[in-house]
Amino acid sequence: MLSVALCTYNGEKYIRKQLESILHQTMPVDEIVVCDDGSTDGTLDIIESYSSSGHPQIRIYRNEKNLGPARNFQQALNLCQGDIIFLSDQDDVWHNDKVEIIVNYFNHNHQKQVVFTDGQLIDGSGKAIYNGTLWRCFGVDGRCLKQIEDGFGIEIFAFENRATGATMAIRREFKYTSYFSCFCIDDILHDGALAMLALTNNQLGFINKCLIDYRIHSNQECGIGESLNNPVSNNPREASYTATLWSKLPLPSPIDKRIAFIILRQRRQHQPLGLFRMIGSIGFYCRYYRSKWLGFLFFDIKQWSIVMWRRIIK
């Protein structure tokens, strides 16, 4: 059974196009669970017109109060009954073979619980944005994908989520993970939480292909924002505000230890005795970075040297 978790909020302008793209897949879905977060426009009227005219697989739930995107998607996932659940925004357009490609991926990669893909960027009128893809905005290139395959996904995703929820699909059993509700906060959305949890046991997969048209427009409830013109770094050795947020959450092992060590490394770069403490942590470098431990250690020593030199010349 295949499910779609579709969250809506005042999306009357684009919801019809999205529903059409979901309903006309080469591999049809069995249910579309719509969770509306208090729309005041004609969004629900449009969806109900589809539901009552030959599409009984559409199930509509109206929230009594506004939950926000993260909690609304969490609710939608819990309501889905399918073995594979596709996350969907209200304003995108799925390529007609999206479901078939992702199902085939799961069938050939049994260890993966979550998968994300690339997406073509389009504007409000549906016109493709030149050379614009989701992965380009998030710094997901060949090097980044190789780092994820090599086991450095936690370092990369701790600084910036690279898996856009609108492209994601998960296996049914993964939605029951006990930590998911703890991760869905205002600063860390549902897709970042799913990706980070999947990385715990190397269960996050990716498909290097655009399977949706991701719409950029002025009324987005959430989206890529400034990343459109300012691609984020894919350097897994940089600390960030997001990493600090992760360190404050009740993370499962080994995420908790990995992120704690990332934050510790960054702090030591600003300490006079940080050089000796980093050298004294060689065991941790070897444990977390294996054959690449020396490269990470040298990088940290270089950063420490830069920070100390700037203090001296001041």
C-alpha positions in Angstrom: 0.0 0.0 0.0 1.3 3.5 -0.9 0.3 6.6 1.0 0.8 10.4 0.5 1.0 12.7 3.5 -0.2 16.1 2.0 -0.2 19.1 4.3 -2.2 22.2 3.2 -2.6 25.8 4.4 -4.2 28.5 2.2 -2.9 26.8 -1.0 -5.8 27.3 -3.4 -3.6 28.8 -6.1 -1.5 25.7 -6.6 -3.2 22.7 -4.9 -5.1 21.6 -8.0 -1.9 21.2 -10.1 -0.3 19.2 -7.3 -3.3 16.9 -6.8 -3.4 16.2 -10.6 0.3 15.3 -10.6 -0.2 12.9 -7.7 -3.3 11.3 -9.1 -1.7 10.7 -12.6 1.4 8.7 -11.5 2.6 5.7 -13.6 2.3 3.8 -10.3 -0.9 5.0 -8.5 -1.0 5.6 -4.8 -3.7 4.0 -2.6 -4.4 6.9 -0.3 -3.8 10.7 -0.1 -4.1 11.9 3.5 -4.7 15.6 3.6 -4.1 17.5 6.8 -5.3 21.1 6.5 -3.9 23.5 9.0 -6.8 26.0 9.2 -7.1 27.3 5.6 -9.3 30.3 5.2 -9.4 30.3 1.4 -10.8 27.8 -1.1 -8.2 25.1 -0.5 -10.5 22.6 1.1 -13.3 23.2 -1.4 -10.9 22.3 -4.2 -9.7 19.1 -2.5 -13.3 18.1 -1.5 -14.3 18.5 -5.2 -11.7 15.9 -6.1 -12.7 13.6 -3.2 -16.4 13.6 -4.2 -15.8 13.1 -7.9 -14.2 9.7 -8.3 -11.2 9.9 -6.0 -12.2 8.2 -2.7 -8.5 7.6 -1.9 -8.4 11.3 -0.7 -9.0 11.6 3.0 -9.3 15.0 4.5 -8.5 16.0 8.1 -9.1 19.6 9.4 -7.0 20.8 12.3 -9.0 22.5 15.1 -6.0 24.8 15.7 -2.9 25.7 13.6 -0.1 23.3 14.3 2.6 24.7 12.0 4.3 22.7 9.2 6.4 20.4 11.4 3.6 19.2 13.7 1.1 19.0 10.8 3.4 16.7 8.9 4.0 14.6 11.9 0.2 14.2 12.3 -0.2 13.4 8.6 2.5 10.7 8.8 0.7 9.1 11.8 -2.5 9.0 9.9 -1.1 7.2 6.8 -1.5 3.5 6.5 0.8 2.7 3.6 3.9 0.6 3.6 5.7 3.5 1.9 4.7 7.1 2.7 5.4 10.0 0.4 5.6 13.5 1.9 4.0 16.2 -0.2 3.8 20.0 -0.1 0.7 21.8 -1.6 2.4 23.9 -4.2 4.8 21.6 -6.1 4.3 19.3 -9.1 5.4 15.7 -9.1 7.0 14.1 -12.2 4.7 11.3 -13.3 7.2 8.6 -12.6 8.2 9.7 -9.1 6.3 7.0 -7.2 7.5 4.3 -9.5 11.2 5.3 -9.2 11.1 5.6 -5.4 9.3 2.3 -4.9 11.9 0.6 -7.1 14.6 2.2 -5.0 13.2 0.8 -1.8 12.7 -2.6 -3.4 16.4 -2.7 -4.2 17.7 -1.0 -1.1 16.1 -2.9 1.8 18.4 -1.3 4.5 17.2 2.3 3.6 14.3 3.6 5.6 14.2 7.2 4.2 15.0 8.5 0.8 15.2 12.0 -0.7 15.7 13.2 -4.3 16.6 16.4 -6.2 14.0 18.8 -7.6 13.8 21.3 -10.4 13.1 24.8 -9.2 10.1 26.6 -10.8 8.7 30.0 -10.3 5.1 30.9 -9.4 4.0 30.6 -13.0 5.6 27.1 -13.4 8.5 28.3 -15.4 11.8 26.5 -14.7 14.4 28.6 -12.9 17.6 28.5 -15.0 20.1 25.9 -13.7 18.2 25.9 -10.4 17.8 22.7 -8.4 17.2 21.9 -4.8 20.5 20.2 -4.4 22.4 23.1 -5.9 20.9 25.4 -3.3 21.9 23.1 -0.4 25.4 22.3 -1.6 24.6 18.7 -2.5 27.2 17.8 -5.1 29.2 14.8 -5.9 31.6 15.5 -3.0 28.7 15.8 -0.5 27.0 12.6 -1.7 30.3 10.8 -1.3 30.7 12.1 2.2 27.2 10.8 3.1 28.1 7.4 1.6 31.3 7.4 3.6 29.5 7.8 6.9 29.8 11.6 7.4 26.1 12.4 6.9 25.7 13.3 10.6 28.4 16.0 10.3 26.8 17.4 7.1 23.2 17.3 8.2 24.0 18.7 11.7 24.8 22.0 10.1 22.1 22.3 7.4 19.4 19.9 6.4 19.9 18.8 2.8 16.9 16.5 2.4 13.9 18.5 1.3 10.7 17.1 2.8 8.7 17.6 -0.5 11.0 15.0 -2.1 11.1 12.5 0.7 9.5 9.1 1.2 9.8 6.8 4.2 8.9 3.2 5.1 5.9 2.7 7.3 7.9 1.3 10.3 10.1 4.3 10.4 7.3 6.8 11.3 7.1 5.1 14.7 10.6 6.0 15.8 10.3 7.3 19.4 12.5 10.4 18.8 10.7 11.9 15.9 8.3 14.0 18.1 11.2 15.4 20.1 12.9 16.6 17.0 10.0 18.5 15.4 10.6 22.0 16.8 10.3 25.4 15.2 14.0 25.6 14.2 14.3 21.9 13.1 11.5 20.9 10.7 10.1 17.4 10.1 12.3 16.7 7.1 15.5 17.5 9.1 14.3 15.3 11.9 13.6 12.4 9.6 16.9 12.7 7.8 19.0 12.9 11.0 17.2 9.9 12.6 17.8 7.9 9.4 21.5 8.7 9.5 21.8 7.1 12.9 22.0 3.6 11.4 22.9 4.6 7.8 19.3 4.3 6.7 19.1 7.5 4.7 19.3 7.1 0.9 19.2 9.4 -2.0 18.2 9.3 -5.7 20.3 11.6 -7.9 17.4 12.8 -10.0 14.8 15.6 -10.1 11.5 13.9 -9.4 9.5 17.1 -8.6 9.1 20.7 -9.7 9.7 22.7 -6.5 7.8 26.0 -6.7 9.4 29.2 -5.4 6.8 31.9 -4.7 6.1 34.7 -2.4 3.4 32.9 -0.3 5.5 29.8 0.7 4.8 28.7 4.3 8.3 27.4 4.5 11.0 26.8 1.8 14.6 27.2 0.8 14.6 31.0 1.4 18.0 32.6 0.9 19.6 29.3 -0.1 18.3 30.0 -3.6 21.1 32.5 -4.2 23.5 31.5 -1.5 24.3 27.8 -1.6 25.3 26.4 1.7 28.7 24.9 2.4 29.1 21.1 2.2 32.1 21.2 4.5 31.4 18.7 7.4 34.0 20.4 9.6 32.2 23.7 10.2 30.1 24.4 13.3 26.8 26.3 13.1 23.8 27.5 15.1 21.8 24.4 13.9 24.5 22.1 15.3 24.1 23.8 18.7 20.4 23.2 18.5 20.9 19.5 17.9 23.2 19.3 20.9 20.4 20.4 23.1 17.9 17.8 22.0 17.6 14.2 23.5 19.5 12.6 20.7 19.9 8.8 20.3 23.3 7.3 20.2 25.6 7.7 18.3 24.2 11.0 17.1 24.5 12.5 20.6 28.2 11.7 20.9 29.1 12.7 17.4 27.4 16.1 17.6 28.8 16.7 21.1 32.3 16.1 19.7 31.6 18.4 16.8 30.7 21.2 19.2 33.7 20.4 21.4 36.1 20.7 18.4 34.7 24.0 17.5 35.0 25.4 21.0 38.6 24.2 21.3 39.5 26.2 18.3 38.9 29.3 20.4 40.8 28.1 23.5 44.5 28.9 24.1 45.1 25.3 25.2 42.9 23.9 22.5 45.8 22.6 20.4 47.0 20.3 23.1 43.4 19.1 23.9 42.8 18.3 20.3 45.9 16.3 20.0 44.9 14.6 23.3 41.6 13.6 21.6 43.2 11.5 18.8 41.3 8.5 20.0 38.0 10.3 19.3 39.2 11.4 15.9 40.0 7.8 15.0 36.7 6.5 16.3 34.5 9.0 14.5 36.5 9.7 11.3 38.3 6.4 10.9 40.8 6.6 8.0 40.2 10.3 7.6 41.0 11.2 11.2 44.4 12.8 10.3 42.8 15.2 7.8 40.2 16.3 10.4 42.8 16.8 13.0 45.0 18.8 10.7 42.0 20.9 9.7 41.2 21.7 13.3 44.8 22.6 14.1 44.8 24.9 11.2 41.6 26.6 12.3 43.0 26.9 15.9 46.2 28.5 14.5 44.1 31.1 12.5 42.0 32.0 15.6 45.1 32.3 17.8 47.0 34.4 15.3 44.1 36.8 15.0 44.1 37.2 18.7 47.8 38.0 18.7 47.7 40.6 16.0 44.9 42.4 17.7 
